[in-house]
Structures are given as C-alpha cells and as structure tokens.
Amino acid sequence: MSSYFGLCDAAGDPTEATALTNAAAGVVWIGNNPGTHVFTCPGAGNQTVTELSAMVHKDAGAPNLRLAVYNTAGNVKLCEGAAQVAIAGAADAWQGHMAQANISPNPVTLVGGTAYLIVVGFDATTAATTHGDASNTSGVYGLDDYTGGYPAALAADGQTYCWPVRCKVGVDPVTYFATGDAVAVGNVACIIQTQIIRAAVAVGVPLESETVTYVAAVAAAIATVLATSVQVYIAAPVAGVFDYILHYRRRKHRG
C-alpha cells in the first residue's frame, strides 16, 4: 500500500492554492522550516521511497528541477532524484522523479512516524506553481544550483513561501503482464486453477464436473482482473472457492 506526504493529502492531491514563482535561479526552496514545519512519513517501520515530485509548471524557457529528502535539521541527506528533470507545460502538474528507479540511492527507506524535509531546487526563475502555501513560510537553502546534485548538508539562508512537494512511500501492487495479453491470462488462469484444485484435493473435495467448471471460471475471472487492473483484487473470488471447500469438509466431518 502506498501513501504520500508533503504539501498534499495522503492520496497525493495538492492542498493549497497560492501562486508562486522562483525568485532566483539556483535557489533551493524546501518544503518547510527546519524543525518547525516538517512533513511526517506515514505508516510505521521502514517505508520505501518510490517518488519525489513537485506540482509546478514553467512560465517560459527551459527550467529544471531536482528534489531531495533530508532530516529535519537539513544536515543529513537521505536521498535525491538521480538526475535533474525538465519542467514541462504551462499548467501545474506533479513533476520530478516519478519512479523508484529515478531516486538515488535505490532503494532508500524512511521511517514511518518520523519527520523529514522535502527539498525542491530549480535552475531558472521561470519555474512556477499555483499550489503554494502562503501561510507556511519555508527556509531557502543555499544560493547554489543544486539541480546537478545536492550536498550532504544544507545551509539555511532567508525565507519564502512553501512550494508543493510530495514524497511517495510504500509498495504498489504489481502488474504481472500487459493488459489484454490473452496468452498470459490463459497461463495465469491455469496456474490459479491448478493451485485451487490441489487445495481441494488436500482436504478431500471430490473433483466432480461442476466443481472443476466452477474453479475454472473463478480462475479465469481472477486472471482477467490481473490483466486489466493495476490493483489486484482477488480476495473475493478466492474466498468463494475456499468457502466451498470448507463447507464440504465440515459436511464430511459431520457425516
């Protein structure tokens, strides 16, 4: 299960609506004051970072951005984007390091319940957003261009408004094959059917024709869901099959 934290809600949607522009090329704007307005990683225990992004657009030119995560004091760098990313479009969108492979080091874990700084840096004054926070001032860290790489520790210098930044942590459901891949769907259906039948045999369910037909239909439905959805919702049909197995076993023991 994945979740976001930063200047956003848990689903990753922006929560503010103040228009901001980058005041100076090379300035790194953090998401909050060190030790004051911090963003807390959701969950408990180790949480793998799978995305770092900022909701921004460009007013002109070809500005780039790069994000990083530090401890609340700004003197320990936990991770950063593997490379700078070109800001695209004239309307706000989440942009940055959108996959775990685009973050360095990979993997990197944060601790649920712990607060962190989420840092975004630009290399031009044409970076902008319409989803900043006017009420939450944030430190400006350094006057260097960190889109080429962040230092081990940041040096605070000045104040500005809070830019919309977010960090995604957790594990997403896995897509095992492409949508509409009929061969893969058939193979997965066979595997699922085989495992269900093996479970049935193990508890003594007879392989009557209607049982096999039902199991085959459920297996095909599960495989289709796997092929057409990023989320893997297989609990309900599998529960139906094993309810059948359990009820049969209970009847057998009562008899």
N, C-alpha and C positions, 0 to 999 in steps of 0.2 A: 504494500500500500504506500502510495506517495503523497506528500503534502508539501506545501510551500510556506516559507516565512520571509518576512521583509516588509516593505511598504505595500502590502497586499493582503488579501484574505487567504484562508487555508487552501482554497481552490486555485489560487494564483491570480485572481482578478484584482485590478487596482482599486484602492480605497480613497484616493484623493483626486483633486481636480484643479490644481494651481498650475498655471503656465510658467515655465522656467526656461531660460536659455543659458548656455555655458558662458560664463563671464570672461574666461581667459583660456587660451589654448594651453594644454599641458597641466591644467589644474585637476586634481583628483578629488571628486566630491564623494564623501562617504554617506552612508545611509543614516547616520545618527552620531550624536556626540559621544566620545569615548567615555564609557562608564555611566552615561546618563540615559540617553535614548538608544537602547540597544534592541536587537531583534533576537528572540529566543527560538532556538531549534525545537521543533515539535517532537513528540514521542518520548521514548526512553531508551537508554542504551545507545549503541553506535548506529548512526544514520548515514548512509552513503549519499554523497552529493552527486546528483545527476544532471543539474542545470544551474547556471548562473546567468541572469539576464536583467535588463533594464527596459522599461517602457519608454521609448524615445523615438524621435524622428529627426530628419535633417532639414534645416531651413535652406541650405544651399551647399555647394561644394561637395567634398568627399570626406566627411569626418569619420573617425574610427573610435571604437570604444574597447575597453577591456575591464573585466571585473575580477575581484578577489575577495577572499574572506580572511579576516584577522580576528585575534582575540579582542576583548573589549578595550584593552589598553592600546591596541594598534601596534604592539611590538613583537607579535608572533604571527607570521603569515601561515595560514593553514592550507590554502590552495588559491589558484588563479586560473583564468582562462589560458588555454595552451597557446593562443595567438590572438592578436587584435582582430576585431571584426568590423567590417564596413557597415556604417549605419545607412539603412535604406528607407526610402519612402518619405512622403510629406505628411503622413498621419502617424500617430503613435502606434507602436506595436512592440511586443516583447522581443527584444533582440539581444544577441550575445552568444553565449556558449550553451547551446540548446541540447546537448547530449553529453553523457558521461565521458565519452571519448574525447570531448573538446575541453576537458578540465585536467589540470596538472597539479599535483600528481594524480594518477588514476590507478586504483580507486583511492578516494580520500573519505574519511568518515568524521562526522561531527557527533557531538553527544547531545542526545535529546534532553531538554530542560536547561541547557547552557546557552548563555547569550553570546552573540558574536557581532562584529562589524561586517557589513556587506559594502564593499567599495566599488565605485564605478569611476573610470577615468576616461577622458576624451583628449583628442589631439587637435581639436579645432573649435572655434567659437560658434560654429553653426549647428552643434548638437542641441536639441531642444526636447521639451516634453510638455504635455498638457495635463499631467497627472502627478505633479509635485505636491508637497505638503508645506503650506505657508506657515503653519503653526509649529512645526517641528524643525528648528534650526539644526544644522549639522556642520561638523568640522570640515574645513578644507585642508586636505593633507598634501603638503608639498606643492611646489610650483613647477615640478618637472613633468615631462610627458612619460607616464608610466604605461602607455599602451604597448610599449616594447617589452615590458616586464616589470613587475612590482618588486620593491626592495624587501628585505627581511623585516624591517620595521618602518613605520610611517612617522613623519614629523608634522605635528599639527601647526596650522597657520591660518587664522581667520575663521569666519563664519559664513554660512549661506543657508539656503533652504534645503529641504530633504528631497532628493531625487527618488523616483520609483524604482526600487531594486528588489530582486527576489532571489531566493535560493530554493531549489527543489531537492528534497531528500527522500530516501526510501527506495523501494523496489517496485517497478511497474510489472504488471502481468506480461508474460512473454507471448509473442506471436510466433508460432512454430512453423507456419507455412503461409504462402501468399493467398489472399482472398481469391476464391474461385478455382483453386488448384484441385481439380477433380481427382487426380491420381493420389495426391497426398491425403485428401479427405477419405478416400476409399481405404488407404493403408491404415490411417488412424482409426477408422471405424472397425477394421478387422482386429487391430490390437486391443481396442476397448472391449469389443465383443468377446475376444478370447479371454481377457482377464476376468470379465464378469462371469463367464461360463465356468472358468476354473474355480472362482469363489463359490459358485453354486454347487459344483460337484463336491467341493471340500466339505460342505455341510449337508450333503445328501439330497439335494434337489434333483428330481428326475428330469432329464432333458427331453421333455415332451415337445411336440412340434410347436405348440402355441407359446411355450416358454422361449424356445430358440427364436421364434419370429419376433416376440416382444423384445428380447435382448438385442437382436439385430437392429430393430427400429430405433431403440434408445441409443445404441452405439452410433448409428448413422446421424441421429439428431445431434449428439454431442460433437461429433466430428465436424458437422456443418457449422455449429456455433463457433468452434475453434477457428474455422476458416474465415468467418465473416465478422468477427468481433475482436477488438483488442482485449476486451475483458473476457475472461474465461469463466463463464457461468455454467458449471456442470453439476453443481451440488444437487439440484432438484431432480433431474432425471436419474442420476446415480442413486439417490436416496430411494426413488421409486423401485428400482430393481432390488436393492438390498432389503427394502421393506418386504418385498415378495419372498425373498429368501428367508428372512427372519420369521415371517408368519408361517411359512411352510415348516420350518424347523420346530416352531412351537406346537403346531398341529401334530407333527410327528411324535413329539415327546409326550403330548397329552394322550395320543392314541396308545 
